[in-house]
Amino acid sequence: MLIPRPRLSTSGVGAFEITPSTRIAADAASESVRLFLQQTLRGSTGLPVRDAPDGTAEASAPDTITLRVATADGTTGSPLPAGPAGSTAESFRLVVTGDRVEVVGGSAAGVFYGVQALLQLLPPDVYRKGRVGTGPWTVPAQTVEDAPAFAWRGVMLDVVRHFRTKAEVLRVIDQLAAHRINTLHFHLTDDQGWRIEIRKHPRLTEVGSWRRESQVGAHVPDAEGTLRPQGFDGRPHGGHYTQDDVREIVAYAADRFVTVVPEIETPGHVRAALAAYPELGVHPESGVGVWTEWGIAEDVLNAEESTIAFFQDVFDEVVALFPSAYIGLGGDECPKVQWEQDPRTQERIRELGLEDEEQLQAWIIGRLAAHLESKGRRAFGWDEILEGGTLSPSATVVSWRGLRGATTAARRGHDVISSPDDQVYLDYRQSDLPNEPVPVAIVLSVDDVFAFDPVPSDLTDAERAHVIGGQGNMWTEHVDTVRKLDYQLFPRVAALAEALWSADASGPRDVADFRGRLVEHLARLEAMGIEYRHETGPFPWQERPGVPGRPSSREERAAYIDAVTANIAD
Protein backbone atom coordinates (compact mmCIF):
# COMPACT_ATOMS: atom_id res chain seq x y z
CA MET A 1 0.00 0.00 0.00
CA LEU A 2 2.69 2.43 -1.10
CA ILE A 3 2.41 6.19 -1.75
CA PRO A 4 3.39 7.10 -4.43
CA ARG A 5 1.91 4.14 -6.29
CA PRO A 6 4.67 1.96 -7.81
CA ARG A 7 4.88 0.91 -11.43
CA LEU A 8 5.25 -2.73 -10.42
CA SER A 9 4.54 -4.48 -7.14
CA THR A 10 4.46 -8.28 -6.94
CA SER A 11 3.72 -10.14 -3.72
CA GLY A 12 5.99 -12.96 -2.55
CA VAL A 13 5.79 -15.62 0.12
CA GLY A 14 6.63 -14.98 3.74
CA ALA A 15 8.15 -11.88 5.33
CA PHE A 16 11.49 -10.45 6.37
CA GLU A 17 11.87 -9.54 10.04
CA ILE A 18 14.33 -6.97 11.38
CA THR A 19 15.88 -8.54 14.49
CA PRO A 20 18.95 -7.94 16.71
CA SER A 21 21.02 -9.92 14.21
CA THR A 22 19.96 -7.92 11.12
CA ARG A 23 22.84 -6.23 9.28
CA ILE A 24 23.08 -3.59 6.55
CA ALA A 25 25.52 -3.92 3.65
CA ALA A 26 26.12 -0.98 1.31
CA ASP A 27 28.44 -0.11 -1.52
CA ALA A 28 30.45 3.12 -1.37
CA ALA A 29 27.91 5.05 -3.44
CA SER A 30 25.12 4.16 -1.01
CA GLU A 31 26.96 5.03 2.20
CA SER A 32 24.83 8.07 3.04
CA VAL A 33 21.68 6.00 2.50
CA ARG A 34 23.02 3.32 4.86
CA LEU A 35 23.53 5.95 7.55
CA PHE A 36 20.02 7.30 7.02
CA LEU A 37 18.44 3.84 7.23
CA GLN A 38 20.44 2.86 10.29
CA GLN A 39 19.54 6.06 12.15
CA THR A 40 15.87 5.63 11.28
CA LEU A 41 15.67 1.98 12.31
CA ARG A 42 17.74 2.34 15.45
CA GLY A 43 15.60 5.20 16.70
CA SER A 44 12.23 3.55 16.24
CA THR A 45 12.99 -0.15 16.75
CA GLY A 46 15.70 0.12 19.38
CA LEU A 47 17.62 -2.56 17.49
CA PRO A 48 21.37 -2.23 16.73
CA VAL A 49 21.07 -2.77 12.93
CA ARG A 50 24.85 -3.04 12.59
CA ASP A 51 26.97 -3.02 9.46
CA ALA A 52 27.53 -6.30 7.63
CA PRO A 53 30.87 -7.93 8.55
CA ASP A 54 32.78 -6.59 5.55
CA GLY A 55 30.53 -3.51 5.20
CA THR A 56 30.04 -3.89 1.47
CA ALA A 57 27.06 -4.61 -0.74
CA GLU A 58 28.58 -7.93 -1.67
CA ALA A 59 27.70 -9.27 1.77
CA SER A 60 24.41 -10.88 0.79
CA ALA A 61 24.22 -13.26 3.73
CA PRO A 62 20.87 -14.09 5.30
CA ASP A 63 19.35 -11.50 7.62
CA THR A 64 20.97 -8.70 5.59
CA ILE A 65 19.58 -5.53 4.00
CA THR A 66 21.74 -4.82 0.97
CA LEU A 67 21.95 -1.37 -0.62
CA ARG A 68 23.74 -0.80 -3.90
CA VAL A 69 23.81 1.13 -7.13
CA ALA A 70 23.23 -0.82 -10.34
CA THR A 71 26.39 -1.56 -12.30
CA ALA A 72 26.80 -0.66 -15.95
CA ASP A 73 27.55 -4.27 -16.88
CA GLY A 74 24.15 -5.44 -15.64
CA THR A 75 25.47 -7.74 -12.92
CA THR A 76 22.83 -6.43 -10.52
CA GLY A 77 20.07 -8.05 -12.54
CA SER A 78 17.55 -6.95 -15.13
CA PRO A 79 17.48 -3.30 -16.21
CA LEU A 80 15.76 -0.81 -13.94
CA PRO A 81 12.65 0.98 -15.22
CA ALA A 82 13.39 4.28 -16.95
CA GLY A 83 12.25 7.63 -15.64
CA PRO A 84 12.23 11.09 -17.30
CA ALA A 85 14.11 11.26 -20.61
CA GLY A 86 15.08 7.61 -20.21
CA SER A 87 17.12 8.23 -17.07
CA THR A 88 17.35 5.57 -14.38
CA ALA A 89 19.09 7.80 -11.81
CA GLU A 90 16.08 7.81 -9.46
CA SER A 91 14.82 4.33 -10.37
CA PHE A 92 14.97 1.42 -7.95
CA ARG A 93 14.22 -2.23 -7.42
CA LEU A 94 13.28 -3.47 -3.95
CA VAL A 95 13.29 -7.25 -3.44
CA VAL A 96 12.12 -8.64 -0.10
CA THR A 97 12.32 -12.36 0.68
CA GLY A 98 11.99 -14.28 3.89
CA ASP A 99 15.71 -14.00 4.71
CA ARG A 100 17.02 -10.83 3.06
CA VAL A 101 16.25 -7.44 1.49
CA GLU A 102 17.96 -5.95 -1.53
CA VAL A 103 17.61 -2.38 -2.78
CA VAL A 104 19.20 -1.56 -6.12
CA GLY A 105 19.09 1.98 -7.48
CA GLY A 106 20.17 3.70 -10.65
CA SER A 107 22.15 6.03 -8.39
CA ALA A 108 22.34 6.75 -4.67
CA ALA A 109 19.08 8.71 -5.08
CA GLY A 110 17.38 5.61 -6.47
CA VAL A 111 18.66 3.57 -3.52
CA PHE A 112 17.27 6.22 -1.16
CA TYR A 113 13.83 6.05 -2.77
CA GLY A 114 13.92 2.26 -2.54
CA VAL A 115 14.61 2.64 1.17
CA GLN A 116 11.62 4.98 1.45
CA ALA A 117 9.46 2.24 -0.08
CA LEU A 118 10.97 -0.26 2.37
CA LEU A 119 10.09 1.97 5.33
CA GLN A 120 6.48 2.24 4.16
CA LEU A 121 6.23 -1.55 4.15
CA LEU A 122 7.17 -1.66 7.83
CA PRO A 123 4.69 -0.85 10.63
CA PRO A 124 3.94 2.91 10.82
CA ASP A 125 5.78 3.24 14.13
CA VAL A 126 9.03 2.96 12.21
CA TYR A 127 8.65 6.70 11.59
CA ARG A 128 8.83 7.54 15.30
CA LYS A 129 12.04 9.03 16.72
CA GLY A 130 12.04 6.78 19.77
CA ARG A 131 11.19 3.21 20.59
CA VAL A 132 7.49 2.54 21.14
CA GLY A 133 7.00 -1.22 21.01
CA THR A 134 8.90 -4.46 20.67
CA GLY A 135 7.81 -5.35 17.15
CA PRO A 136 7.80 -7.58 15.30
CA TRP A 137 9.32 -5.37 12.61
CA THR A 138 8.32 -7.33 9.54
CA VAL A 139 8.25 -6.54 5.82
CA PRO A 140 6.00 -8.63 3.56
CA ALA A 141 7.92 -10.49 0.87
CA GLN A 142 7.55 -8.75 -2.49
CA THR A 143 9.27 -7.09 -5.42
CA VAL A 144 8.79 -3.40 -6.17
CA GLU A 145 10.14 -1.71 -9.30
CA ASP A 146 9.65 1.99 -9.73
CA ALA A 147 10.79 5.20 -11.40
CA PRO A 148 9.46 8.77 -11.33
CA ALA A 149 7.41 10.32 -14.10
CA PHE A 150 8.97 13.80 -13.67
CA ALA A 151 12.44 15.04 -12.80
CA TRP A 152 11.27 18.12 -10.86
CA ARG A 153 8.97 17.14 -8.00
CA GLY A 154 8.78 20.14 -5.76
CA VAL A 155 7.20 22.13 -2.99
CA MET A 156 7.72 25.88 -2.66
CA LEU A 157 7.98 27.08 0.95
CA ASP A 158 7.46 30.79 1.59
CA VAL A 159 9.36 31.83 4.73
CA VAL A 160 8.86 35.56 4.17
CA ARG A 161 5.24 36.17 5.12
CA HIS A 162 5.76 34.06 8.23
CA PHE A 163 9.27 32.98 9.15
CA ARG A 164 10.03 29.35 9.81
CA THR A 165 12.99 28.50 12.03
CA LYS A 166 15.87 26.41 10.74
CA ALA A 167 14.65 23.41 12.76
CA GLU A 168 11.19 23.75 11.22
CA VAL A 169 12.67 23.88 7.71
CA LEU A 170 14.66 20.71 8.38
CA ARG A 171 11.44 19.05 9.55
CA VAL A 172 9.72 19.98 6.27
CA ILE A 173 12.67 18.50 4.35
CA ASP A 174 12.18 15.20 6.19
CA GLN A 175 8.50 15.25 5.28
CA LEU A 176 9.21 15.89 1.61
CA ALA A 177 11.90 13.22 1.40
CA ALA A 178 9.52 10.63 2.85
CA HIS A 179 7.22 11.35 -0.11
CA ARG A 180 10.00 11.33 -2.76
CA ILE A 181 9.67 15.06 -3.34
CA ASN A 182 13.13 16.05 -4.55
CA THR A 183 13.03 19.87 -4.70
CA LEU A 184 12.45 22.50 -2.04
CA HIS A 185 11.87 25.86 -3.73
CA PHE A 186 12.94 28.25 -0.95
CA HIS A 187 11.18 31.62 -1.25
CA LEU A 188 13.54 33.87 0.72
CA THR A 189 12.72 37.51 -0.08
CA ASP A 190 9.63 39.61 -0.71
CA ASP A 191 7.89 42.84 0.29
CA GLN A 192 7.34 41.58 3.84
CA GLY A 193 10.89 40.49 4.69
CA TRP A 194 14.40 39.48 3.63
CA ARG A 195 15.42 36.12 5.09
CA ILE A 196 19.00 35.39 3.93
CA GLU A 197 22.25 36.92 5.15
CA ILE A 198 24.16 38.78 2.42
CA ARG A 199 27.49 39.80 3.93
CA LYS A 200 28.32 42.48 1.38
CA HIS A 201 24.99 44.20 2.09
CA PRO A 202 24.26 43.54 5.79
CA ARG A 203 21.32 45.95 6.11
CA LEU A 204 19.22 43.52 4.05
CA THR A 205 18.79 41.47 7.22
CA GLU A 206 19.61 44.13 9.83
CA VAL A 207 16.68 46.22 8.56
CA GLY A 208 14.84 44.11 6.01
CA SER A 209 14.24 40.95 8.05
CA TRP A 210 11.75 42.54 10.50
CA ARG A 211 8.40 44.26 10.10
CA ARG A 212 6.59 46.12 12.85
CA GLU A 213 3.33 44.12 12.53
CA SER A 214 1.38 41.86 10.21
CA GLN A 215 -1.99 41.99 8.52
CA VAL A 216 -4.62 39.62 9.89
CA GLY A 217 -6.77 37.81 7.35
CA ALA A 218 -7.39 38.81 3.75
CA HIS A 219 -8.24 42.19 2.26
CA VAL A 220 -11.96 42.95 2.52
CA PRO A 221 -14.01 45.70 0.81
CA ASP A 222 -14.66 48.93 2.67
CA ALA A 223 -17.82 51.06 2.32
CA GLU A 224 -16.67 52.30 -1.10
CA GLY A 225 -15.79 48.79 -2.28
CA THR A 226 -12.00 49.27 -2.01
CA LEU A 227 -10.13 46.24 -0.68
CA ARG A 228 -8.31 47.03 2.56
CA PRO A 229 -6.86 45.09 5.48
CA GLN A 230 -9.42 44.66 8.20
CA GLY A 231 -6.76 44.85 10.88
CA PHE A 232 -3.23 44.13 12.10
CA ASP A 233 -1.86 42.06 14.96
CA GLY A 234 0.35 44.80 16.45
CA ARG A 235 3.32 42.42 16.93
CA PRO A 236 6.77 42.67 15.29
CA HIS A 237 7.62 39.66 13.14
CA GLY A 238 10.81 38.53 11.49
CA GLY A 239 13.94 36.43 11.42
CA HIS A 240 16.58 35.33 8.93
CA TYR A 241 19.02 32.54 8.14
CA THR A 242 22.75 33.10 8.55
CA GLN A 243 24.96 31.74 5.81
CA ASP A 244 25.93 28.87 8.11
CA ASP A 245 22.23 28.14 8.62
CA VAL A 246 21.79 27.97 4.86
CA ARG A 247 24.78 25.64 4.46
CA GLU A 248 23.31 23.35 7.12
CA ILE A 249 19.89 23.31 5.47
CA VAL A 250 21.41 22.58 2.05
CA ALA A 251 23.63 19.78 3.40
CA TYR A 252 20.81 18.20 5.42
CA ALA A 253 18.58 18.23 2.36
CA ALA A 254 21.30 16.78 0.12
CA ASP A 255 21.66 13.79 2.47
CA ARG A 256 17.95 13.17 1.78
CA PHE A 257 18.27 13.83 -1.98
CA VAL A 258 16.29 17.05 -1.79
CA THR A 259 17.73 19.95 -3.78
CA VAL A 260 17.16 23.37 -2.20
CA VAL A 261 16.54 25.98 -4.91
CA PRO A 262 16.58 29.59 -3.66
CA GLU A 263 14.48 32.48 -4.91
CA ILE A 264 15.44 36.16 -4.63
CA GLU A 265 12.59 38.36 -5.87
CA THR A 266 13.19 41.01 -8.58
CA PRO A 267 12.23 43.58 -9.87
CA GLY A 268 8.96 43.72 -7.85
CA HIS A 269 8.17 42.28 -4.43
CA VAL A 270 11.28 44.11 -3.16
CA ARG A 271 10.03 46.49 -0.51
CA ALA A 272 12.07 44.82 2.26
CA ALA A 273 15.22 45.45 0.21
CA LEU A 274 14.17 49.07 -0.38
CA ALA A 275 13.61 49.57 3.35
CA ALA A 276 17.26 48.62 3.86
CA TYR A 277 18.71 50.37 0.79
CA PRO A 278 16.34 53.10 -0.46
CA GLU A 279 18.67 54.00 -3.34
CA LEU A 280 17.61 50.81 -5.12
CA GLY A 281 14.09 52.16 -5.63
CA VAL A 282 12.40 54.59 -7.97
CA HIS A 283 11.70 57.00 -5.09
CA PRO A 284 14.68 56.75 -2.70
CA GLU A 285 13.47 59.79 -0.81
CA SER A 286 10.27 58.05 0.31
CA GLY A 287 11.90 56.02 3.07
CA VAL A 288 9.56 53.00 2.93
CA GLY A 289 9.50 50.38 5.65
CA VAL A 290 9.20 46.62 5.40
CA TRP A 291 5.62 46.07 4.26
CA THR A 292 3.07 44.98 6.83
CA GLU A 293 0.27 44.09 4.40
CA TRP A 294 -0.24 41.03 2.22
CA GLY A 295 -0.51 41.35 -1.52
CA ILE A 296 1.67 43.45 -3.83
CA ALA A 297 3.41 46.69 -2.87
CA GLU A 298 3.81 49.19 -5.73
CA ASP A 299 7.47 49.78 -4.87
CA VAL A 300 9.88 48.35 -7.46
CA LEU A 301 13.57 48.46 -8.33
CA ASN A 302 14.94 51.24 -10.47
CA ALA A 303 16.83 50.35 -13.65
CA GLU A 304 20.18 51.95 -12.86
CA GLU A 305 23.42 50.06 -13.41
CA SER A 306 24.21 50.42 -9.70
CA THR A 307 21.03 48.50 -8.84
CA ILE A 308 21.88 45.73 -11.29
CA ALA A 309 25.36 45.55 -9.74
CA PHE A 310 23.84 45.36 -6.24
CA PHE A 311 21.72 42.34 -7.14
CA GLN A 312 24.62 40.73 -8.97
CA ASP A 313 26.45 40.93 -5.62
CA VAL A 314 23.46 39.30 -3.94
CA PHE A 315 23.30 36.48 -6.47
CA ASP A 316 27.07 35.92 -6.21
CA GLU A 317 26.64 35.08 -2.52
CA VAL A 318 23.51 33.04 -3.20
CA VAL A 319 25.30 31.00 -5.85
CA ALA A 320 28.13 30.31 -3.41
CA LEU A 321 25.65 28.96 -0.85
CA PHE A 322 23.34 26.90 -3.05
CA PRO A 323 24.82 24.28 -5.43
CA SER A 324 21.51 23.86 -7.25
CA ALA A 325 21.56 24.12 -11.04
CA TYR A 326 18.66 26.59 -10.85
CA ILE A 327 18.52 29.96 -9.09
CA GLY A 328 15.19 31.79 -8.85
CA LEU A 329 14.96 35.50 -9.63
CA GLY A 330 11.23 36.03 -9.17
CA GLY A 331 9.76 38.24 -11.89
CA ASP A 332 6.13 37.92 -10.82
CA GLU A 333 3.50 40.55 -10.14
CA CYS A 334 5.75 43.53 -10.85
CA PRO A 335 3.71 46.76 -10.79
CA LYS A 336 4.58 49.26 -13.53
CA VAL A 337 2.96 52.39 -12.05
CA GLN A 338 6.14 53.87 -10.60
CA TRP A 339 8.05 53.29 -13.83
CA GLU A 340 5.24 54.81 -15.89
CA GLN A 341 5.13 57.98 -13.77
CA ASP A 342 8.85 58.49 -13.13
CA PRO A 343 10.74 60.78 -15.58
CA ARG A 344 14.11 59.13 -14.91
CA THR A 345 12.72 55.66 -15.62
CA GLN A 346 11.19 56.90 -18.88
CA GLU A 347 14.57 58.37 -19.81
CA ARG A 348 16.21 55.06 -18.95
CA ILE A 349 13.80 53.19 -21.22
CA ARG A 350 14.83 55.46 -24.08
CA GLU A 351 18.55 55.09 -23.24
CA LEU A 352 18.24 51.31 -23.44
CA GLY A 353 16.28 51.40 -26.69
CA LEU A 354 13.26 49.71 -25.15
CA GLU A 355 9.64 50.17 -26.14
CA ASP A 356 7.84 50.12 -22.80
CA GLU A 357 7.80 49.09 -19.16
CA GLU A 358 7.25 45.42 -19.98
CA GLN A 359 10.47 45.40 -21.96
CA LEU A 360 12.19 47.17 -19.08
CA GLN A 361 11.20 44.36 -16.73
CA ALA A 362 12.44 41.84 -19.30
CA TRP A 363 15.73 43.78 -19.55
CA ILE A 364 16.29 43.62 -15.77
CA ILE A 365 15.46 39.92 -15.68
CA GLY A 366 17.70 39.36 -18.70
CA ARG A 367 20.68 41.09 -17.11
CA LEU A 368 20.39 39.05 -13.92
CA ALA A 369 19.74 35.80 -15.81
CA ALA A 370 22.86 36.39 -17.91
CA HIS A 371 24.86 36.95 -14.72
CA LEU A 372 23.62 33.64 -13.34
CA GLU A 373 24.49 31.93 -16.62
CA SER A 374 28.02 33.34 -16.34
CA LYS A 375 28.25 31.49 -13.02
CA GLY A 376 27.18 28.21 -14.64
CA ARG A 377 23.60 28.33 -13.33
CA ARG A 378 20.17 28.56 -14.94
CA ALA A 379 17.70 31.25 -14.01
CA PHE A 380 14.11 30.34 -13.29
CA GLY A 381 11.19 32.63 -12.61
CA TRP A 382 7.42 32.89 -12.56
CA ASP A 383 5.55 32.99 -15.86
CA GLU A 384 5.56 36.81 -15.98
CA ILE A 385 9.18 36.58 -17.18
CA LEU A 386 7.73 35.57 -20.55
CA GLU A 387 6.37 39.10 -20.92
CA GLY A 388 8.52 41.44 -22.99
CA GLY A 389 9.55 38.71 -25.42
CA THR A 390 13.31 38.79 -24.76
CA LEU A 391 13.78 35.91 -22.31
CA SER A 392 16.99 33.88 -22.67
CA PRO A 393 16.33 30.40 -24.10
CA SER A 394 18.09 28.83 -21.10
CA ALA A 395 15.66 30.34 -18.59
CA THR A 396 13.09 28.04 -17.00
CA VAL A 397 9.52 29.18 -16.40
CA VAL A 398 7.32 28.36 -13.40
CA SER A 399 3.76 28.52 -14.72
CA TRP A 400 1.49 29.58 -11.86
CA ARG A 401 -1.36 31.49 -13.52
CA GLY A 402 -3.01 28.36 -14.81
CA LEU A 403 -1.14 26.42 -17.51
CA ARG A 404 -1.13 29.12 -20.19
CA GLY A 405 2.41 30.08 -19.24
CA ALA A 406 3.48 26.44 -19.47
CA THR A 407 2.04 26.14 -22.97
CA THR A 408 3.61 29.38 -24.18
CA ALA A 409 7.01 28.66 -22.63
CA ALA A 410 7.19 25.11 -23.98
CA ARG A 411 6.28 26.30 -27.47
CA ARG A 412 9.05 28.91 -27.25
CA GLY A 413 11.57 26.25 -26.25
CA HIS A 414 11.83 26.99 -22.52
CA ASP A 415 11.83 24.30 -19.89
CA VAL A 416 8.74 24.47 -17.70
CA ILE A 417 7.77 23.73 -14.12
CA SER A 418 3.98 23.63 -13.81
CA SER A 419 2.46 25.05 -10.65
CA PRO A 420 -1.06 26.24 -11.53
CA ASP A 421 -2.72 27.95 -8.63
CA ASP A 422 -6.08 26.31 -9.26
CA GLN A 423 -4.55 22.85 -8.82
CA VAL A 424 -1.57 22.98 -6.45
CA TYR A 425 -1.60 26.16 -4.33
CA LEU A 426 -1.45 24.59 -0.89
CA ASP A 427 -2.36 27.81 0.93
CA TYR A 428 -5.86 27.73 -0.58
CA ARG A 429 -8.82 26.66 1.55
CA GLN A 430 -9.52 22.93 1.65
CA SER A 431 -13.31 23.05 1.82
CA ASP A 432 -16.17 25.51 1.83
CA LEU A 433 -16.85 24.85 5.50
CA PRO A 434 -17.32 28.14 7.38
CA ASN A 435 -14.75 27.12 10.00
CA GLU A 436 -11.93 26.39 7.51
CA PRO A 437 -8.89 28.18 9.03
CA VAL A 438 -7.62 29.66 5.74
CA PRO A 439 -10.76 31.23 4.24
CA VAL A 440 -9.26 32.43 0.94
CA ALA A 441 -9.43 31.66 -2.78
CA ILE A 442 -10.96 28.54 -4.31
CA VAL A 443 -11.46 25.17 -2.65
CA LEU A 444 -8.52 22.87 -3.34
CA SER A 445 -9.09 19.38 -1.94
CA VAL A 446 -6.92 16.29 -1.79
CA ASP A 447 -8.77 14.96 -4.83
CA ASP A 448 -8.06 18.17 -6.76
CA VAL A 449 -4.33 17.91 -6.08
CA PHE A 450 -4.34 14.19 -6.93
CA ALA A 451 -5.76 15.07 -10.38
CA PHE A 452 -2.89 17.49 -11.14
CA ASP A 453 -1.22 16.92 -14.53
CA PRO A 454 1.79 19.20 -15.16
CA VAL A 455 1.65 18.72 -18.95
CA PRO A 456 -0.84 20.84 -20.93
CA SER A 457 -2.93 18.60 -23.15
CA ASP A 458 -2.42 20.64 -26.32
CA LEU A 459 1.37 20.30 -26.58
CA THR A 460 3.18 18.23 -29.19
CA ASP A 461 5.52 15.45 -28.07
CA ALA A 462 8.54 17.71 -28.62
CA GLU A 463 6.92 20.49 -26.59
CA ARG A 464 5.87 18.09 -23.83
CA ALA A 465 9.53 17.20 -23.31
CA HIS A 466 10.11 20.74 -22.03
CA VAL A 467 7.78 20.15 -19.05
CA ILE A 468 10.34 18.91 -16.53
CA GLY A 469 7.86 18.58 -13.68
CA GLY A 470 5.68 20.43 -11.24
CA GLN A 471 5.42 21.71 -7.71
CA GLY A 472 2.93 22.75 -5.07
CA ASN A 473 3.26 26.23 -3.56
CA MET A 474 2.93 26.93 0.17
CA TRP A 475 2.45 30.66 0.69
CA THR A 476 2.20 31.62 4.34
CA GLU A 477 0.24 34.87 4.72
CA HIS A 478 -2.39 32.98 6.71
CA VAL A 479 -0.10 30.25 8.07
CA ASP A 480 1.79 31.63 11.06
CA THR A 481 2.66 28.46 13.01
CA VAL A 482 4.19 25.11 12.14
CA ARG A 483 0.96 23.39 13.24
CA LYS A 484 -0.96 25.37 10.62
CA LEU A 485 1.75 24.52 8.10
CA ASP A 486 1.16 20.81 8.72
CA TYR A 487 -2.57 21.33 8.28
CA GLN A 488 -2.15 23.00 4.89
CA LEU A 489 0.50 20.63 3.56
CA PHE A 490 -0.93 17.25 4.50
CA PRO A 491 -2.36 15.05 3.23
CA ARG A 492 -2.33 17.14 0.04
CA VAL A 493 1.45 16.69 -0.35
CA ALA A 494 0.86 12.93 -0.48
CA ALA A 495 -1.50 13.49 -3.41
CA LEU A 496 1.02 15.84 -5.05
CA ALA A 497 3.78 13.26 -4.67
CA GLU A 498 1.69 10.66 -6.46
CA ALA A 499 0.77 13.08 -9.27
CA LEU A 500 4.45 13.88 -9.90
CA TRP A 501 6.02 10.46 -9.29
CA SER A 502 3.42 8.00 -10.54
CA ALA A 503 1.48 9.98 -13.17
CA ASP A 504 -0.06 7.35 -15.47
CA ALA A 505 2.86 4.94 -15.46
CA SER A 506 0.84 2.06 -14.03
CA GLY A 507 -2.55 2.75 -15.54
CA PRO A 508 -5.22 5.45 -15.28
CA ARG A 509 -5.43 7.45 -12.09
CA ASP A 510 -7.84 5.98 -9.62
CA VAL A 511 -8.77 8.34 -6.80
CA ALA A 512 -10.63 5.58 -4.94
CA ASP A 513 -7.50 3.43 -4.99
CA PHE A 514 -5.41 6.37 -3.79
CA ARG A 515 -7.80 7.12 -0.96
CA GLY A 516 -7.68 3.49 0.11
CA ARG A 517 -3.89 3.67 0.36
CA LEU A 518 -4.11 7.10 2.01
CA VAL A 519 -6.06 5.64 4.93
CA GLU A 520 -3.02 3.52 5.81
CA HIS A 521 -0.65 6.39 5.04
CA LEU A 522 -2.32 8.65 7.62
CA ALA A 523 -0.96 6.37 10.35
CA ARG A 524 2.53 7.09 9.02
CA LEU A 525 1.85 10.83 9.12
CA GLU A 526 0.70 10.51 12.73
CA ALA A 527 3.87 8.61 13.63
CA MET A 528 5.90 11.42 12.03
CA GLY A 529 4.08 13.90 14.24
CA ILE A 530 2.34 15.68 11.33
CA GLU A 531 -0.92 17.39 12.33
CA TYR A 532 -2.63 16.83 9.00
CA ARG A 533 -6.12 17.94 8.05
CA HIS A 534 -8.71 15.26 8.72
CA GLU A 535 -11.33 14.48 6.12
CA THR A 536 -14.10 15.64 8.45
CA GLY A 537 -12.64 19.14 8.61
CA PRO A 538 -10.70 21.17 11.16
CA PHE A 539 -10.71 20.36 14.84
CA PRO A 540 -11.82 23.23 17.10
CA TRP A 541 -8.22 24.19 17.88
CA GLN A 542 -7.44 24.31 14.14
CA GLU A 543 -10.18 26.81 13.42
CA ARG A 544 -9.46 30.53 13.20
CA PRO A 545 -12.71 32.29 14.08
CA GLY A 546 -13.11 35.95 13.30
CA VAL A 547 -10.40 36.11 10.63
CA PRO A 548 -11.69 37.89 7.52
CA GLY A 549 -11.51 35.84 4.34
CA ARG A 550 -12.07 36.34 0.65
CA PRO A 551 -13.26 33.07 -0.91
CA SER A 552 -13.81 32.87 -4.65
CA SER A 553 -15.25 30.41 -7.13
CA ARG A 554 -13.36 28.56 -9.84
CA GLU A 555 -15.26 30.58 -12.45
CA GLU A 556 -14.11 33.85 -10.90
CA ARG A 557 -10.55 32.62 -10.65
CA ALA A 558 -10.51 31.40 -14.26
CA ALA A 559 -11.79 34.75 -15.54
CA TYR A 560 -9.07 36.58 -13.62
CA ILE A 561 -6.32 34.28 -14.91
CA ASP A 562 -7.54 34.69 -18.49
CA ALA A 563 -7.31 38.46 -18.09
CA VAL A 564 -3.84 38.62 -16.56
CA THR A 565 -2.23 36.09 -18.92
CA ALA A 566 -3.66 37.40 -22.18
CA ASN A 567 -0.38 39.08 -23.13
CA ILE A 568 1.68 35.88 -22.94
CA ALA A 569 -0.59 33.74 -25.12
CA ASP A 570 0.80 32.66 -28.47
Secondary structure, 3 states (H helix, E strand, C coil): CCCCCCCEEEEEEEEEEECCCCEEEECHHHHHHHHHHHHHHHHHHCCCCEECCCCCCCCCCCCEEEEEECCCCCCCCCCCCCCHHHCCCCCEEEEECCCEEEEEECCHHHHHHHHHHHHHHCCHHHHCCCCCCCCCEEEEEEEEEECCCCCEEEEEEECCCCCCCHHHHHHHHHHHHHCCCCEEEEECEECCEECECCCCCCHHHHCCCEECCCECCCEEECCCCCEEECCECCCCEECCECHHHHHHHHHHHHCCCCEEEEEEEECCCCHHHHHHCHHHECCHHHCCCCCCCCCCCCCCECCCHHHHHHHHHHHHHHHHHCCCCEEEEECCCCCCHHHHHCHHHHHHHHHCCCCCHHHHHHHHHHHHHHHHHHCCCEEEEEHHHHCCCCCCCCCEEEECCCCHHHHHHHHCCCCEEECCHHHHECCCCCCCCCCCCCCEECCCCHHHHHCCCCCCCCCCHHHHCCEEEEEEEECCCCCCCHHHHHHHHCCHHHHHHHHHHCCCCCCCCCHHHHHHHHHHHHHHHHHHCCCCCCCCCCCHHHCCCCCCCEECCHHHHHHHHHHHCHHHCC
